[in-house]
Every structure is written in structure tokens, then in C-alpha cells.
Amino acid sequence: MSDRTRWRIVVAVGTVACAEPLASAPAAGDIGTSHAALIDGPAVVADPEVTVSLTFDDTDVEQRDAAGVLDAHGLPGTFYVNSPRLHQGSAGRGAWLTVDDVRSLQARGHEIGGHTLSHPNLTSLPEAEQRLQISGDRRELLRLGLDARSLAYPNGDVEAGLDPAEGPSLPEVVEEAGYGSARDTNGFSLRRCGAGPETLPPQNDYRLRSTRSVNNRPPSNDGLALPPDTADTLLGWMDHAASCGGGYLPLIFHQLRPDCSGDDSPTYCFELPEFDRLAEALATGERCFDAGDGERCYRVAVATVSAALGDTALPEAPEVFALRNPSLERTLGSGSTECLQRRQGSQGTAQFARLTGVARSGEASEHMEIPAPYVSSAELVVPRDFGTCAHFTSVGASYDLALHYRADPDEPAPMLRFIVHRLTTDYRWVQFSVGARFVAATPGSWVRSGFSTGAVPDGTLALSFGLRLESVGGVSVDDFEIAPGTGG
């Protein structure tokens, strides 16, 4: 290696002012990353090492092919998945990885991490829903036999800071869910060393810093789109990390396809031939690059996120007794209420509406009305989906369920019924329990209606519940609740 120089730091604080070549390389364990966050300019470090984690977000089925590339090169990956999407994929409902897919990935040495139930912006949610999204997802992954040790924040959404008086921070919520780490995005700069790369051990296990997602490129200064990322782009990020003294670089992938040039290609698409070229380079364990003043070389290690940080025993995830959007305040892009389903038969004549200004709490409620003559019933329920809104259950447990209703004033009181359905492990929604038919109480006033389930039978994944209107008349619903069963 006559034209390759190994370097050691002489000045480690501020911009490196002086460095000299080493007569021999240091021991293999001397990674030399402890000063990276203190250095503004390129740091010349003896035998630097860049540890890379290849991470994949969002449960996309195309990641099967990426895993095949990794297997061919003997490299591990970390796949951050959403448990409801796994069930959707297993049921043939959407282009998602399946439960069998991720079990196979884990058996082949890849890591499976969590990515929340529905991929929300977590910082916009109340604490109870943050816990539901994070712990509810991990709990289901563990139930499926997946060793979920690390979380990826959806969209890299984690608050910069939080007054303790306002409640726990997201990293604290993640830790309390039993995770050992959580990955951010955009945590360090690709242009200078002062803001990264991440160190090993990290500054904060629950705010692992990375760079932007692959092909999430900002526009150029003139507003034009930049060329897509390639293997050389990502290798350049590694070279930058090495020039900063080495460190830890999680790479974030989403969709991977043989060709990303089509009009239907998603924004974050990365081409599989480029991914294969990257994997081939990583598998060598060493990389050299032109630093402008000569060739520099560094060691390359590839590890899953949890292996890079060091595996430790982790607790189980607690069941969180909460629902998404229980007070019906949030809407989807379509204008429909988030996590509320309107249902009636094909011959039904019910009219549904989202009401603002009529609510038990907040500003909104949902309303259904059946005009005369009565043809068939109508329902307002927690959606019967694959766990995005429906509540993942514990077999053998019972639940106390409730909602609040308001029968239309100045009208005859309608007939109502509390209904509960369960999602089976073969992905069928079946009736679990129904309450007795009753006459709505005190029209014009909000009334709480509760129902206690029996023990959840084997073969159950999730529960949905709500109110059925079984006569002419109208009723509004609001404020859904779930709690552990008390047997009352």
C-alpha cells in the first residue's frame, strides 16, 4: 500500500490543523470516532471505521428483492415494519410484506424492527395515542415471534426538545415500550463534520442520527430536480463519514425496483442494480477514496441496528388501552373521520354526516339517521381493518368498551344496540358479542353506553365495536373508550 496512507490525529479539537502518517496501523478495535462531533473540518483518524446499517422502512413488498441481494453478499439488514400492513399483506390486501416474509427474514439473520401501527406524525398525537402507536405495534410484532428491538420514527418525526412538565418525550415513550433504540432521519450533515456522523456508542440510543432517506433529495438551488441517488452517492456519504473520523451511518431505503425511471416510480425508489453494486462494495470490508491530497482508506462494517449498538435483554411491550382518534376530532384527506367506519346493507337508506358544533368533547361527532320507512340497520363503528384502527387483543382477556351517544332531540327515541366484532387469525371479521336492543335515553343529551366482553377466544387478532341503529330516527356518537375488563 505504498500510495495509501493511514493517518492519526495530532490535533483533535476544532478544525484538524496537523496530522502525520502512522508507521503502522493501530489495533483492529481502535475505531477512533470519539471526537467526530467536535470536529468541524475533515478529521484524519488512524484506521477509521465506518459502520453501516442498511435499513428499510414501511413494509413494502419490493424489499423482498433487496433482501435477496443482501443474502447473496452475506450482509444483514434491518427492516422496519408496521404490523397491520403485515396482516394486510398476508390477507392479500395491498403490496406489503407478509408475516411469513418477515419471519423468513429474521431466520436468515436480518433484523425486524417496528414502525408504528399507522405511520403517523407522532409529535402531533396526544400521549395516549403515541403509546398506542409505538407499544401496540411492538406488542403485535412480538406476538408474531419477531424480536422487535429497534423503532424507526415515521418521517423521522421526533421533537427536538420537550418541557418535562408537558409529559414524556417520544424517546421516553419508545423506551417504556421496551425498545432498545430508535432511528431518526436527517440527524447529521453531509457537508461538514460538526453535526455528525453518529458515534458508537451513540449520543442517545433513542435518537439515532442518520442522513436523509435515499432519493429524498432536496431540489437544487435553482429549484430543478437533482439526479437520483446511485451506489456512488451512498459510497460518497461513507467517504464523508470516514473523513470526519469514521462513525455510524444508518442508510434508509424505501422502495427498490429494477428500474426507477418510469412515471409510476415512487419518490424514494432506488434501483436494484445500484443496490447490488453498493452491497458488493460493502462486502469487501474496506474502501479507499481520493481525498484530494492522496488516497485514504478505511474499514467498513455492516451490522443490523441492534447488533451495531449491542444486543441486550429487553422487556415485553405493555398493552395500551387506548384508541386512535377516540373523540373523532381528526379527519383524513378525504374529509372522512379518522378511524370511524359507516356501515349499512346494500339496500340501506341511512344518511351519515360528520357534525361540527355537536359533540360531547371537542368539536365534532358522527351522526346517522334512518328515514321512514325502515329498511335495514346502520352502524357507526371502529373500522374492521387489520389493526390500523381496530384494537389488537390478548387472547383470554376481556374488555370494557364504551361510547357516548345523543339521540336527536324532539324526535321519537330510536332503537339502538351495542355491537362487537373480532378479526380472526385467518382474516375474517365475525360477530363476537351483541348487547341487548334498547331505547335511546334522554334525546338531546349525551349518554354513556358501555359493554363488557367475555374472554377473547383463541384465533383472535383484533376487536371492533360501535353502535347499531335499528329503527327510524337519528343518533350521534362520540368519545369511544376501551379498558381492561372488570367482569362487571
BADOKOL-461975 format. One record per residue: residue in one letter; y negated, z negated, x negated of N, C-alpha, C in turn. Coordinates in steps of 0.2 Angstrom, whole numbers, plus 5000, padded with zeros to 4 digits. Atoms other than C-alpha are relative to their C-alpha. Example, Ala and Ser with C-alpha at 12.3 -4.5 7.8 and 13.67 -1.06 7.14 Angstrom:
A500650004996502249614938499450004996;S500650015004500549644932499549975004;
This chain:
M500650004996500050005000499450004996;S500550005005498850054986499350015003;D500649994997497550114998499849965006;R500150044994497749975011499849934997;T500250075003496849805008500149955005;R500050054996497249645015499449954999;W500650035002495749535017500049925002;R500150074997495249345019499349995000;I500750024999493649265025499849964994;V500450045005492449195012499549965004;V500550034996491049155025500350015007;A499650004994491749115042499549995006;V500550014995490149065052499450055000;G500549945000488949195058500350064998;T499749935002489049375053500349994993;V499650015006490349385039499550044994;A500449985005489249405023500450024994;C499749995006490549415010500849995001;A499250014999492449445009500350034993;E499749975006493649484995500750015001;P499349984999495349564994500549944997;L499550045002496849454993500550034995;A499549985004498049464979500750015003;S499350004996499549434991499849985007;A500150014993499749425010500249925001;P499850074999499749245017500750005004;A499450014996501249175026500050035007;A500049964994501849265042499749965006;G500350044995501249125053499349995000;D500750015001499449125047499650065004;I500349954996498649225061499350014999;G500750005002496849175057499650025006;T500449984995496049185074499549945002;S500450054998495149015075499350015000;H500749995001493449075070499750065004;A500249944997493449235081499449995005;A500650014996492249155094499449994997;L500650025004491049105081499650064996;I500249955004490849275073499750065004;D500349954996489549405079500250074997;G499949945003489949545067500850004998;P499350005002491649605061500249954995;A499750065004492749465053500550034996;V499449985005493849505038500449944999;V499550065000495349395040500650024997;A499449985004496849385029500650015005;D499449994996498349465038499949995007;P500150024993497649465055500650035005;E499549984995498749475070499750015007;V500349994994498349545087500650005005;T499450014995499549485101499850035007;V500249974994499549595116500549985006;S499550004994500249565134499850065004;L500049944996500549715144500149975008;T500050034993500049655162499950065005;F500049954994500249755179499949965006;D500250034993499349705195500250035006;D500149984993499549725213500750035003;T499449994997501449755216500150085001;D499949924999501349955215500750024998;V499449985001502950035216500150054994;E500049965006502450155202500149964994;Q499950045006502650015190500749994998;R499350005002504550035190500050054994;D500049965005504250185179499749974994;A500350035006503150085167500549954997;A499550055003504549955166500550044996;G499549965004505750095161499750024993;V500349985006504550145147500149944995;L500050065004504449965141500749984998;D499350015001506349945142500250054994;A499849955005506550105131499749984993;H500350025007505450025117500149934999;G499850075001506149845119499449965000;L500650044999504449775125500049975007;P500150044994504149645138499350015004;G500650004996502849655152499949945005;T500150054995502049535164499850035007;F500149974994502049595182499749955005;Y500350054995500849505194500050035007;V499849984993501449525212499849965005;N500250044994500949475229500750005005;S499450014996502449405239500150045006;P499949964993502049485256500150074998;R499949935001501949655248500850014997;L499349995002503749625240500450015006;H499650004993504349595258499950075003;Q500249944997503449745264500450064997;G499649955004504249855250500750005002;S499350014999505949785254500250025007;A499949984993505749825273499850075000;G500149935000505250005268499350015003;R500649994997503449975274499450004995;G500649995005502250035260500350014993;A499849985007502350095242499949944995;W500150065004502649925235500749994996;L499450035003503949845223500449965005;T499550044995505449765232500249934996;V499850065002506149595230500650014994;D499549985005507649675221499750034994;D500449985006506449765209499849954996;V500350055004505649615203500549954997;R499550045002507249515202500350044994;S499749965005507949655191499550004994;L500550005006506349655180500149934997;Q499950075003506549465177500650004996;A499450005004508349485172500050044994;R500049965006507849615160499549984994;G500450045005506649495151499250015001;H500750004998505049535160499849945004;E500250064997503949405167499750025007;I500349994993503449395186499549945001;G500550044998501849315190499750015007;G500249994993500849285206499350035000;H500649974999499349375213499749995006;T500350024993498949285229500450035006;L499749974994499549325247499750065002;S500349944997498249455252499550034995;H500549975005497249495236499349995002;P500650014998495649415242499549994994;N500450035004494049375233500049925001;L499850074999494549195230499349965001;T500650045000492749125227499750005007;S500350004993492249175245500349965005;L499650034995493549075253499949925000;P500050075000493548885258500649984996;E499450025004494648775248500750005003;A499349994997496048765260500350065000;E499749945001496248945260500150024993;Q499849995007496148955241500749974999;R499450035002497548835240500650045004;L499549964997498548935253500250064997;Q499949935004498249105244500449994994;I499850015007498749035227500749965001;S499350045000500148895231500550045005;G499549974996500848985246500350064997;D499749945003501149145236500549984995;R499550025005501949055221500649965003;R499450044997503048945233500550055002;E499549954997503749105241500350044994;L499749975006504049185223500549964998;L499550045002504949035218500650005004;R499450004995506049035234500450064999;L499749945001506449215229500450004993;G499750005007507149155212499650034995;L500449975005505649215202499649944997;D500350055004504949105188499350015000;A500749985000503149125193499649944996;R500350055004502249035179499250024999;S500749985002500549135177499750045007;L500449974995499249195190499550054997;A500649965002498049345189499649995006;Y500550004994496449315199499950075002;P500149934997496249465211499350024998;N500749985002494749565205499749964994;G500350045005494549445191499549955003;D500550044996493649335204500149934999;V499950085001493449155197499349984998;E500750025001491749065197499949984993;A500250015007490849045181499949924999;G500050075000490548855185499949975007;L500050034994490648735199499849934999;D500250084999489748565203500649975002;P499450044998491248445204499849975007;A500150034993490348375220500150055005;E499849954995490748545228500750015001;G499349994999492548525226500350024994;P499749975006493848585214499950074998;S500149945002493648735204500650045001;L499449965000494848885205500549994995;P499550025005495648845189500449945001;E499750064998495948675195500550015006;V499549994995496748735211500650044998;V499449965003497848855201500549954996;E499650055004498448715190500449955005;E499650044995498848605205500550045004;A499549964997499848745212500650014996;G499450005005501048725197500050064995;Y500149955005500448875187499949974993;G500250025007500348865168499450034997;S500649965003498948995166499850045005;A500349954995497849115175499650054996;R500349945004497149285168499450025004;D500649984998495349335171500050084999;T500249945003494549505168499350004998;N500749995003493049565158499849934997;G500250075003493049395149499850014993;F500349995007492649475132499850074999;S500349945002491649615124500450044996;L499749955004492249775117499550024995;R500549985005490649795107499849954995;R500250055006490449635097500649945000;C499550055001491449485092499949935003;G500250064997490449345099500349985006;A499750014993491249355116500750015000;G499249995000493049375111500250034993;P499450004995494449415109500249935001;E499750064998495449275117500349974994;T499750035005496149155105500749975002;L499450044998497949075104500049944995;P500050014992497948945110499450025003;P500649984997496648995122499549955001;Q500550054999495048905125500149975007;N499850034994495648875143500650045003;D499449964998497348925149499950025007;Y500149984993496748945167499450055001;R500549955000495349065162500150054994;L499849965006496249185150499650065000;R500549945000494949315145500450064998;S499849935002495349495144499450055001;T500649954999494349655144500150035007;R500049964994494149775159500750035001;S499449974999495649845168500050074997;V500049945003496250005161499850055005;N500349954996495250155168499649975006;N500550024996494050045177499450004996;R500549995004492750125167499350005003;P500749994997490850105170499750074998;P500349935001489850265171499649994993;S500449995006488950325155499249985002;N500750024999487050285153499750065005;D500349954996486650455162500350005007;G499750004993487750405177500650045001;L499449955000489150535173500649964999;A499350035001490950485174500250014993;L499749995007491750455157500750025000;P499349985000493350525152500549955001;P499550064999494950425157500249974993;D499750035006495650305145500750034998;T499349985003497150355134500349954996;A499650045005498350275122499549984994;D500550015005496950295109499549955002;T500550044998495750205119500249934999;L499750075000496850045121500149984993;L499950025007497350055102499349994997;G500750025002495450055099499849935001;W500250074999495249895108500449954996;M499650045005496649825097499750004994;D500349995006495749885082499449955000;H500650054999494149795088500249935000;A499750075000495149635091500249984993;A499850025007495849645073499450004996;S500750015004494049675066499749945001;C500350074998493549515075500449954997;G499550055003494949425065500649995004;G499450004996496349455077499949965006;G500150044994496749365093500550025005;Y499549994994497549385110499650055005;L500349954996497249545121500550015005;P499749984994497949555138499850075003;L500249944998497949735144500250005008;I499950004993497849765163500150075003;F499849934997498649915172500149995007;H499950004993498749955190500550065001;Q499549954998499550125195500150044993;L499849955006500450235182500450065003;R499749944997500950415186500150054994;P499949955005501550565176499450044999;D500749965001499850655179499549965005;C500550044996498250565185499450055001;S500549964999497250725186499950035007;G500049984993497550755205499449975004;D500550034996496250725218500249945003;D499750064996497350595226500249954995;S499850055005497550495210499549945001;P500450064999496950315212499549994994;T500550015005495450255202500349974993;Y499850045006496450145190500650044997;C499449975002497850275187500050014992;F499949995007498550285169500650044999;E499549955000499650425164500649974996;L499450025003501450385159500150024993;P499949985007501550495144499549964995;E500450045004500050405137500249924999;F499750075001500850235141500650004995;D499449995004502450295132499750004992;R500350005006501350335117499749934997;L500250075002500550165117500649954999;A499450045001502250075119500350024993;E499749985006502850175104499649974994;A500450035006501450115093500049935000;L500050085000501549935099500749984997;A499350025002503449935095500150004992;T499950005008503149965076499849934997;G500150075003502449785074499450004995;E500650005005500949845063499650065002;R500549954999499449955064499550004995;C500549995005498250025052499450055003;F500549964997496550105056499450004995;D500649995005494950175047499549955002;A500650054999493650035046499450034998;G500649985002492350145039499949994993;D500150025007492450065022500750004997;G499350005002494350095020500549985005;E499550014995495950075029500249935000;R499850074999496349905037500650005004;C499450014997498049845043500049935003;Y499950064997498549715055500750005003;R499350004996500149645063499950005007;V500050004993500549675081500649965003;A499450034996501549565093499950015007;V500049994992501949595111500449955003;A499750064997502349455122499850005007;T500250024994502349405140499449955000;V500550045000500849305145500249934999;S499850065001501849145146500349994994;A499750015007502849175130499450004995;A500650005005501149205121499749935000;L500350075000500549035127500449954999;G499550055001502148945125500349975007;D499750024993503348905140500049935000;T499950074999503348735147500349995007;A499750024993504148645162499450005004;L500550004995503148675177500249975007;P499850034994503148585194500150055006;E500049954994503548665211499350015003;A500649994996502248735222500049965006;P500050034993501748625237499950055005;E500249964994501748695254499349985003;V500750014998499948715260500050015008;F500049994993499748685279499350025002;A500649974998498348805282500150075002;L499949934997498048975290499450044997;R500649955001496949125285499650015006;N500549994994495349135295500249975006;P499850034994495849005307499549995006;S500650004995494148995316499850075002;L500149934998494149185317499350034999;E500749985001492449205309500050074996;R500149945004492849345297500350065003;T499849944997493149525301500350054994;L499849945005494049675292499550055000;G500549945000493149835288500050045006;S500049964993493649905305499649965005;G500350044995492749765313500549955004;S499550044996494349685320500049934996;T500050075003494549495317500650004995;E499550015005495449455301500649955002;C499450044999497249385304500049975007;L500050014993497149395323500350065003;Q499749944998498349515332499950005008;R500049994993498049585350500750035002;R499449974998499649625359500150005008;Q499849994993500249695376500550055000;G499549954999501549805383499750075001;S500249934999501449995384499650015007;Q500349994994500949985402499449945002;G500550054999499749835400499350035001;T500749984998497949845407499549954997;A500450055003497249695397499450034996;Q500649985004495549715389499849944995;F500150055006495149625372499350014998;A500650005003493549585364499949944995;R500250055004492849495350499349975002;L500650034997491449375356499649964995;T500450045004490049305346499549965005;G500450044996489049165353500449965004;V499550044996490549095362500649984995;A499550035005491548985350500149935000;R499950075001492248815348499749974994;S500450015006491648815330499850074997;G500249935003490748945320499650045005;E500449954996490049095329500450055004;A499649954997491549195335500649975003;S499350014997493149195346500250065002;E499749944997494349315353500149995008;H499950014992494449355372500550055002;M499649954996495749435383500049995007;E500150004993495649475401500550055004;I499649954996496849555414499750015006;P500349994993496149635429500550015005;A499549994994496949645446500150085001;P499450044999498249705450500449984993;Y499650025006499349605437500550054999;V499549965002500449725427500549974995;S499650035005501049635412499649954996;S500450055004500549495400499750034994;A500349985006499449505385500049934995;E500050065005499349395369499550014994;L500450015006498249335355500349964995;V499650035004499249285340499850014993;V500049995008499349255321500450064999;P499649935000499949435316500749994998;R499250005002501849465315500050054994;D499949955006501749535297500549974995;F499550025005502649495281499849944996;G500250065003501749335276499350014997;T500750005002499949405273499649955004;C500350054996499449305288500549955003;A499550054998501049235295500149954995;H499950065004501449065288500850004997;F499350015003502949065275500249935002;T499850064998504048925281500549974995;S499450035004505348795274500549995005;V499450014996507048805282500249935001;G499950074998507448645291499449965002;A500650034998505648595293499850015007;S500349984994504748585309499250004999;Y500749995000502948625313499649985006;D500450024994501548555324499450065000;L500449954999500548705330499549995005;A500550014994498948715340499550054999;L500649955000497448825345499649975006;H500550024994495948805357499950065004;Y500249944996495648905372499549985005;R500650014995494248925385500150055006;A500049964994494648995402499350025003;D500749974998493249105409499849955006;P500350044994492048995420499950045006;D500149974994491849025438500550055002;E499549964998493449115440500749965001;P499350045000495249055445500349994994;A499750025007496148965431500650054999;P499449955002497449095423500649964998;M499350035002499249055419500150024993;L499949995008499549035400500749974998;R499350025004501049005388499950004993;F500050015007501148945370500650044998;I499549965003502249065360500150004993;V499950015007503049055343500650054999;H499549955002504049195334500149994993;R499850015007504949195317500250074997;L499749945004505249335304500649984997;T499350015003507049345299500050034993;T499949985007507649375281500250085000;D499949935000508149555287499450035004;Y500749974998506349585293500050025007;R500149994992506449565312499649945002;W500350054996505249475322500349985006;V499750024994506149375335499749935003;Q500350064996505649235348500349944997;F499750065002505849065341499949945005;S500250064995505048945354499550035005;V500649994995504048965370499949945004;G500250064996503148825379500050025007;A500050004993503148795397499450045003;R500649974997501948905408499649955003;F500450054997500448805413499350045002;V500749984997498748825422499549984995;A500650025004497248835411499649945003;A500450054997496248675412499350014999;T500750015000494448645415499750074997;P500449935002493748835415499349984998;G500750015002492148845405500049954994;S500050055006492648705392500650024995;W499549995005493648715376500549955001;V499450054999495448635377500450024994;R499549995005496648605363500750005003;S499349994998498448665366500450004994;G499650015005499748605355500850015001;F499349994999501648645352500449984994;S499650025006502948565341500750045000;T499449965000504348675335500649964998;G499450035002506148625332500150024992;A499849995007506948635314500050084999;V500049925001506648815307500750014997;P499349985002508348895306500150044994;D499849965006509248975291499850075002;G500149934999508749155289499350015002;T500750004998506849125292499550014994;L500550005006505449185281499349975003;A500750024998503849155292499949995007;L500250024993503049095308499450045002;S500649984997501849175320499949965007;F500050044994501149085335499350025003;G500749994997499749105348500149995008;L500150014993499349115367500250065004;R499849944995500049225381499749995006;L500350004994499049265396500550035005;E499549984996500249285411499850015007;S500249994993499149315426499350044999;V500749984999497449395432499649954997;G500550055002496049315423499850014993;G500249995007495249295406499949934996;V500050065004495349165392499850024993;S500249995007494549155374500449954996;V499650045005495449075359499649994994;D500350025006494848995343500349944997;D499850055004495248875329500849985001;F499350015001497148895325500149944995;E499850065004498048745317500750004998;I499350015001499648715308500149934996;A499950065003500348545302500749994999;P499350015000501948475297500349965006;G499850034993503048425312500149924999;T500050074999502948245318500649985005;G499550014995504348265331499749985007;G500350024993503048225345500050055005;
